[in-house]
Amino acid sequence: MNMKVNSKSDEMVLRVVLDRWKDAVDTHEPQRVAATFTPDAIFQGLHPYGVGRETVAEYYDSQPLGLTADYRILETRRLADDLVLGYLSVDFSFTDRPPLQVYLSVLVKQSTKSDLITHYQVSRLDGIPAGAGPGPVQ
């Protein structure tokens, strides 16, 4: 195994991938969002799940212009030498309505080429205002 794969902290691994994801979401570039995922990624947004980059691109293409995402990493776990779990709080902001807070679990698969999201699952907990929730704010 290439030791370079494990040279970053778990949080840094997540931040590099999630910053690319956030930038593509914020600029409404669905294909670029999809490129942050593995070709066989399991994707569960607030709609029924799908598999693969096409599912991801279709989901984000259907989102309104002006949508932005702000995330906070709440927990990380290294599940294998090349696999990092992240649990996050994400505030999705819109131009015409209040923000939506969700909790997001991601699995990031590391490789020497590029680290990519291989699993993405959103949970919505109604009644929790945006910006509130458990864990540290970062």
C-alpha positions in Angstrom: 0.0 0.0 0.0 1.2 3.5 -0.8 1.8 5.4 2.5 0.9 8.6 0.8 -2.8 7.6 1.0 -2.7 7.9 4.9 -0.5 11.0 5.1 -3.4 13.5 5.8 -5.5 13.7 8.9 -9.0 12.2 8.6 -10.6 15.7 8.9 -8.3 17.0 6.2 -9.2 14.2 3.9 -12.9 15.1 4.4 -12.3 18.8 4.0 -10.4 18.5 0.7 -13.3 16.5 -0.9 -16.1 18.4 0.8 -14.6 21.8 -0.2 -14.7 20.6 -3.9 -18.3 19.4 -3.4 -19.3 22.7 -1.7 -17.7 24.8 -4.4 -19.5 22.9 -7.1 -22.9 23.0 -5.3 -22.5 26.8 -4.6 -21.8 27.5 -8.3 -24.6 25.1 -9.5 -22.3 22.8 -11.5 -24.0 19.4 -11.2 -21.4 17.6 -13.3 -18.6 18.9 -11.1 -20.6 17.9 -8.0 -20.9 14.4 -9.5 -17.1 14.3 -10.2 -16.5 14.4 -6.4 -18.1 10.9 -6.2 -16.9 7.5 -7.2 -18.6 6.1 -10.4 -20.5 3.6 -8.2 -21.3 5.8 -5.3 -24.5 5.2 -3.3 -26.3 8.6 -3.1 -29.2 9.4 -0.7 -30.3 13.0 -0.8 -33.8 14.0 0.3 -35.2 11.9 -2.6 -35.1 8.2 -3.1 -31.5 6.8 -3.4 -29.6 6.2 -6.5 -26.2 4.8 -7.6 -23.6 6.5 -9.6 -22.5 9.9 -10.8 -25.5 10.4 -13.2 -27.8 10.1 -10.2 -25.8 12.7 -8.3 -25.7 15.1 -11.3 -29.5 14.8 -11.9 -30.2 15.5 -8.2 -28.1 18.6 -8.1 -29.3 19.8 -11.5 -32.8 19.8 -10.0 -31.8 22.1 -7.2 -32.6 25.8 -7.4 -30.1 28.3 -8.6 -28.6 30.2 -5.6 -28.4 27.1 -3.4 -25.3 27.1 -1.2 -24.0 24.6 1.3 -22.2 25.3 4.6 -20.9 22.3 6.4 -19.4 21.5 9.8 -17.6 18.3 10.5 -19.0 16.8 13.7 -17.2 13.4 13.8 -14.7 11.4 11.8 -13.7 7.7 11.9 -11.1 5.9 9.9 -12.8 2.6 8.9 -10.0 1.2 6.8 -6.6 2.4 5.5 -8.3 4.1 2.6 -11.8 4.8 3.9 -12.8 7.8 6.1 -16.3 8.3 7.6 -17.5 11.8 8.2 -20.6 12.9 10.1 -21.6 16.5 9.4 -24.1 19.2 9.9 -25.0 21.0 6.6 -27.0 24.1 6.2 -28.4 24.5 2.7 -29.3 28.1 2.0 -31.7 29.3 -0.6 -32.4 32.7 -2.2 -36.2 32.6 -1.4 -36.7 30.6 1.8 -35.1 29.8 5.2 -32.0 27.5 5.3 -32.5 23.8 5.6 -30.3 22.0 8.1 -29.5 18.3 7.5 -27.1 15.8 8.9 -24.9 14.1 6.4 -22.9 10.9 6.6 -20.2 10.4 3.9 -17.6 7.8 3.2 -14.6 9.0 1.4 -12.5 6.5 -0.5 -8.8 7.5 -0.7 -6.6 6.8 -3.6 -3.3 8.1 -5.0 -5.3 9.7 -7.9 -8.1 11.5 -6.1 -10.1 11.0 -2.9 -13.9 10.6 -3.7 -17.2 10.2 -2.0 -18.4 6.6 -2.2 -21.4 6.9 0.0 -23.6 9.9 0.9 -26.7 9.9 3.1 -28.7 12.8 4.3 -30.9 12.8 7.4 -33.4 15.6 8.1 -34.3 16.2 11.7 -37.4 18.5 11.7 -37.7 21.2 14.3 -34.0 21.9 14.6 -33.2 25.5 13.5 -30.3 26.1 11.0 -27.0 26.4 12.8 -28.1 24.5 15.9 -27.4 21.0 16.7 -24.9 18.7 18.5 -21.2 19.0 18.3 -18.7 21.7 17.9 -19.1 24.5 15.4 -16.1 24.8 13.1 
